[in-house]
Amino acid sequence: MKHTILMITMLAAVAAGAQITVTNATFPVVGDTLRTAIDEMPTGIVALTPPGGNQQWDFSSLLAGFTREQIIRPAAEGNAAASFPEAEYFVEIANGGQNYYNATGQRIELVGFSGEDPLGQGFQVVTRFAPPIIERRATLEFLAINQSSAALLFPFSPDDVPGNIFDQLPVSPDSLRVRVAINRLDAVDGWGSLTIPGGVYDVLREKRTEYREVRLDAKVPILGWLDITDVALANLPVAGLGVDTIVRYYYFNDEEKEPIAIATINNEQNAVTSVEFKANNTSTPVHNAGNPRPGIYAYPNPAMVNVRFDFVNLPEGIYKLQFFDLLGKEVLYRQYAIHGDQTEKMDVSSLRPGVYLCSVTNNKGKIVATRRIAVVRP
């Protein structure tokens, strides 16, 4: 009996020792470069395991066409530094924007940002969260639970919007404003090992459930500010308004500064829709997160069944995707409506093994990219 108790005690100690603790030593600092990749069509990924310890998550099937780089730069070098005097550093985001962060010993906070408006109407804003959004915490341990909230409020003129879609409103507002309310519950509900392309890591899994509400107000003469969210949803081509629930699983290691993986879950919370993960393969093309230049990335290459195409920073429109054999004969054709960054998958199983030229053409007939794709068979 004594030997049994001793054995159980030893096993419990070993299991407890496998639980890592994530400290602020993993917080990014000025001068760091974070490298991640994104698979927008993950297959074979099981992230929604029950809470608990000593788990093994296998994300080795993830694919990505390029590596995204984020360089941690001093806040003073940012184009909106004066608006965020408390910020320590910034990183570039899509479409030339910048996120500003404040770091303490216990947390990293997103103070605010400069860049394109959250409704995607094409005008520039500089705005802050009140209070800041908590991006990282330390010390992070299994079973830690944290709640946080943040709000965003910024006014703008209808004249700021290209094309002024707000002319379609039944009233003529003097000014408009967006109100964003964010409430988040973070729970470290699992620990174990995570396998991604190029590495295996001990991790803590943190489930982040974010409830976000975006409202639109109009300032009307005499009446003052009115909530016109429902009117806008019914009459205007404005994305992002209303209530949304976003669930993501973050996998943190106690040595690496990037999250090892961030898995985004669908609205039904029964499948993974995308995974951002630490980029260990430096042979893939590098795409700066704030680089506005368009790009098209094809992978895997060589391909056996499917080829994925990442369309990055392309102007919105209709694009043709054509495969030609080496004699110049078209052998495969698809057409896509591209809206921002987008991933599409093409089945090439009907093609014979060999090398093909893949051409991407916009709606004006201009070739925007050509790739050489090899098709192989097992």
Steps between C-alpha positions, in 0.01 A plus 500: 500500500783737589666427165173574318460835676863585427455412133186716473680788669794471259272487195312805623828685549614412149168613354509824696853563383386484138284807549689805384468853635513785250679808634563849366830374360292406194370856452626659176733797539625771265723346236328161488360361175200268533449251217170321449310330220126461445303204366154626402382150402633268770421131469540229759538752785337403831519794739165465680610233744346498851679693774778317677867426520758283331337540157661457160387729219618416149498800262771358275268506195495881493601666174588859415631672192708767670638625829362815660749721682421749775789717614475650848593868463526784755171686535678831442568394140131450422302748291244542781741493795374834637153350550634215715765646733477203737574244226833317505495354149294457185460242224378549146167349402316461170445793265772714655350510849684488833409342835644667813580297812593569859694229687527451875638215706160331510334573165519633146221742415376617160461873562361599162567508129533716193382386162188405309167536680353182657197511268723475195373819336843615390569799725784530749456522877717535808319368804558332835334230709368592843624314693769337282451147371710243688693294243732297727524426872772373731532286694272262306418164659255213454146582626557878492179691419484869411225736393556830323311765307586783266320764298570702189329823395588717205302766311537578130339711234287342225721697260799292611356191332590453131181494294306589815273201529334675794307713252263203488389558860147636554654787702791735426737475798746775590736239641530126556673292761582134557467341844669168570451305825724198563462251785738206521539189713842330494537154655818289500319170467765262374867408486707251307704485180423659164650387170520750215705487179862509609465446874340353811436729798379475858205738522223646708168534316302816570143520372399860422130570456436854382159665484514802270225751424547771236242782483465799266361835619395803296485856629185657357413869536268569797476130592867450588664155495283211381587132478452409132662155505184315395433752221857467375487120504183506291603767248877538477788279379683534833679197643570432865192652662300310759587234756758228450661227710860407417662190649872432466738254663848637574789259556786659695847361560728606787792593270365619163375856458243420234194298603574154364153500346176698503201297384183690406172312545188534283172655623357157580812431707549155352784550250824692445476762224861627501827456687783749540814321612869554570691493171790258525549467124709799396511383137149634429460854357491775765208744507524802728173542692484868413612462139224629269646338188275232345613142497383154392642189664443140384562191715575219538729489201542227377132411550318168479128581541442862599682830461419786735530857383542786749387830346655781707428874469337466158248768395144370532374345179461193281814299424564213261725212597626299201731200471694454174714208394849565362356520147284795604168310501251591775423187703322640807307817573330660801358845577491661845349812655778632725417719801816584696735225614353170391596134461358277228558133430522345151474126433775396255444126524366499142835621364772266384827506692726772367584870518237765429491879479231656715384850402287739708322772299286792622171613347686731260693211353829597666714215629576573866702185571640188337612194693660172398317207664614138497237226522618161627344168590589264786 
